[in-house]
Amino acid sequence: MIRRRATAGTAARRADRGQSTVEFALIVPVFMLLLLGLLEFGMAFDHTITLSYATREGARTASALVNGGGALGCGGSASPDAATVDPRIVAAVQRVLTSPGSQVAIARVSEIRIYRATATGAETAGAVNVWHYDPGNGPTVDGEQLDFSVASVGWPACTRSNANPPESVGVSLRYRYEFATPLAAVLNLIGGSGATGLDVSDRTVMAMNPT
């Protein structure tokens, strides 16, 4: 009888250990998902703050430069510095993206858009200038070559007006945030989509400064 009781007790302990192992195996992926998710959220939020600051600086520059100075228009002596406006807008964005302390990988900024904004801040159809990441081929601004070049022009700077009521300019960008932790592997483990990052965008709209 004593031997049977000892055997039964041993079997119960083994069953408890087996159950604990199964529970641990089920809990660990969930715990790792929460932990890595929090870490990724913090890092992604830091990137987003930098992107927001970059579009704000771009829009502020666009608002101040308007059409490049002088009389409005694209002919003769009108808008004498119009050709320098968009490069300076993009330069303002790039300075923030590459500033000390920035965690943004500029190569993952696929495009910068400069556009005439509607009353709701959306793009006006056809009035959009697109700049793509193109290191080594961008224009030079203040002695620094930009890592972006013009892909298309739908809203020439010389057509921008700050007359009453002034037009509004929007600056937006698209960015690919790549996970810095093994979050993708954990997502795969629990049947996730296998995503390795997030597509992030940001925009800032400002009215043109009146002269």
N, C-alpha and C positions, 0 to 999 in steps of 0.2 A: 504493500500500500504506500509506503513512504517513497519507494522508487517511482511509483506511478505519479504521485503528487509532484515530485521533482521534475519528472519529464513533462507534465502538463504545464508547470510553471515556466520551464525553459521555452516551450513552444509559444506560450503567451508573450513572453518577452521578445522572442524573435518576430512574432507577428506585429508587436508594437514598434519594433525597430524598422520593420519593413514598411509599416504605415507611415512612420515619420519620414523615411527616405522618400516615399512617393509624394508626401505633402511638401517636403522641402524642394523636390524637383519641380513641383507645380508652382510654388511661390517664387522661386528665384527668378524666372524670366519676367514675372510681373514686377518684382522689385527692381530688377535691372532696367526694365522699360521706364519705370517712374524716375529712377535716378538719372539715367541717360537723357530722358526727355527734359528733365529740369535743367541739366547742363546745356543741352542744345538750345533750349528756349533762351537761356541767359546769353549765350554767345550770338544767337540769331538776333536777339533784341539789340545787342551792341552794334551789330552790323547795320541793323535797320536805322538806328539813331544816326550813324554816319551817313547813310544814304539820304536820310531826310535833311540833314545839314547841307549835304552837297547840292540837292535840288533847290534848297532855299537860297544858297549862295548864287547858283546859276540864275534863278529867277530875279534875284535882287540886282544882279549885273545887267540882265536883259531889260529890267525896268528902268535902270539908270541910263543905259546907252540908247534906248529906243531905236531910232533909225540911223544912228551914227552921227547925229548932229546936223545943224544947218536946216535949210528948208526941206519940208517933206517932199518925197518923190524920188523917182529913179533916173531922172534925166539931168543933163548939164551939171551944174554945181550943187544940185540937191543931194542931201544925205551924203556928204563927202567921205565919211568913214564907214559907210554901210558894210563894206566888205570885211571889216574887222570885228563887227558886232558878234556874230555867232562864234567865231574862234575864241573871243574873250569870254563868252558865256561858257563854252565847253572847258576853257582853261580854269575858270572859277570852280566848276564841278570837279575837275581832275585834281586841283590843288587840295581839296578836302579829302578826296578818296585816297590820295597818296600822302597825306599829312602824317607826321609822327604820331604814333599811337593808334592809327587806323588799322583795323583788322581786315578791312575789305580787300579782296584780291581783285585788282582792277581788270585783270584778264577775264573775269567772270561778269563784267558789266558789258552786256551784249550790245546795248544801244543807248544813246541819249537822244531825246526828242525835244525839239523847241517848237512850240505851236501857239497859234492864236486861240485863246480860251473863250469858251462860251460863258454865259452868265452862271452856269452851274460848274464851271471849271473843266468841262470836257473839251476834247479837241474839236476844232472846227474842221469839217471835212475838207480835205485838200490843202489846208493851210498848216502843214507840218513839215519841219525840216528834220531829217534823220541822220544821226552820226553813228557809225559803227566802230567798234574796237578794231584798230588797225595800227599797231605799234610800228613806228619807224616811217610812217607815211602821212602823219598828220601835219597841219601847218605849225609854224613856229610863232609863239606869242611870248614877248618879253624875253627872248633868248632861250625859251624852253620849247622843245618839240612836243606836240600833243600826241597822245596814244590813240586818238580817234580821228577819223576822216569823214568827209561828207558822203553820204550814200544817196540822199535825195533832197531836193529843195522844193517846197511848195508854198513857202511864205518868206519871200525875200525881205531882208531887213529894211530896205529902202521903202517898203510899202507900209511899214508900221507907223501908226499914228497915236500921238498922245494928246490930240485935240479933245476938247470937251464934247462928249464924254470920252475918256481915253480907252484905247483897247487894252485888253489884258493878255499877258504872255504867260504861258505855262512851260515848265521845264520838268521832264520826267525821265526816269531811267529804269532799265530792267537789269536784274541781277540774279545770278544763280548762287544760292548759298548751299555749300556742300557740308554734310555732317562731319564734325570733327571727332566724334566718338563712334564706338561700334553700334550705334543705335540701329542702323540698317540691318545688321546681322541679327539683333534681337527681334526686330520686326519680322524678319524672315522666319525666325524660330517659332514665333507664335502665329504664323500665317499671314503676315503683313504683305503689303504690295511690293516690297523690295525697293522702295524709294531711297535714294542716296542723298537727297537734298531737297531744297525748297526753291521755287521761283518767286522772287520778291520784286516788287515794283514800288516806286514812290514818285510823287509829283508835288510841285509847289506852283501856285498861280499868284501873280501880282499884277496890279494895274500899272500901266506905263506912267512914269513920273511926268507931270506937266512941265512945260518949259516956262 
